[in-house]
Amino acid sequence: MRDAVGAADRLQASVAAAVDEALDEAAVPPGAIHVTWVGALDVAACPARYRGQGEAGWGFPGWSPATAAGAIGRAALDLHLAEAGPAPEHLPSPVEAVRRWVRAAGAAGAPGVAGWVGDLRAEGDRATLAASAAAAGRWLAGFVRVLGWPLPAATALLNVARDGAPAPKWWPRRGSPVSVGSGADARIGRITGAGGHTLVVHRAAAPDDGDIVRRAAVEAAAGALVHRVSPASVVVTAGDTGERARLEVDEALLASGGEMLVSVVRQRVVATGQGFDPADAVPSPHCRWCEHAGACPPGRAWLAGPGRWRGGLPALVPDGVADTRPR
Ligand code: SF4
């Protein structure tokens, strides 16, 4: 990316214009819309399912051992780096690093994941604490496994709450109901006008490979919007397989990521005017867990066809779907 600042400026202008256009179509104001990779990938997978989720499915689902794993893992590693430093002999023990952070975490009611952990401690919910610590330890172990220790020079953890500071966001304009957040876990290299930094997206486990390019595109665009400089590359890693995929960022990747972010706003605007509508349903393995499958002809057809096979074995046929398995 030769003109990292100019590319970010152009992306900001095009996303802001597209967001304005989408909001102008709204018959009623859609309310505040915070766009992250979660919604962008949901819309890309199946717009009909995303719209049908409604308010309950569009927002943050709340903390749980699964949703807190990355936040606790990043915070624990951040604390370890602050206390022990990044020297080779200070390779973190995931269990001990997480345990130290949990002991130091905020009181009940504090903001973010620290407050949730404080609530669990106050309630004496040791089972949820243990499950969360185990998931966070796996996240941290995988992160260090894939990136190596010492971490690459000039690595900075992102989305770590320090001193209660909120995560940075981007707004298309002052007063806009739309905001964009970056979900990258770390940055390698400083953010300068030259734009040579890399954003790291770490997953504890690898889903199917199709998500890698989409996730990288969304994070490249969200990172360029939030930091106002385009990253040079996005590295997507997985702790269980050790995979490490690097995607170089160019204008095409930024544009596709920006389009995915804007699509969330478009779908939220459409959702204000209609309930679930399978007109643009896109069948995929998501159909297996979709609560609209019973009212979605494309999803039912997929479940009764290719979707009945799972890992080479026929899957159980969901309620309301014709059983076409060979007898
Ligand atoms: S059943 Fe499948 S195709 Fe239909 S809305 Fe749900 S995810 Fe989309």
Residues whose N, C-alpha, C, O or C-beta is under 5 A from the ligand:
A	BS01	SF4	C46 A48 R49 A281 V282 P283 S284 H286 C287 C290 H292 A293 C296 P298 G299
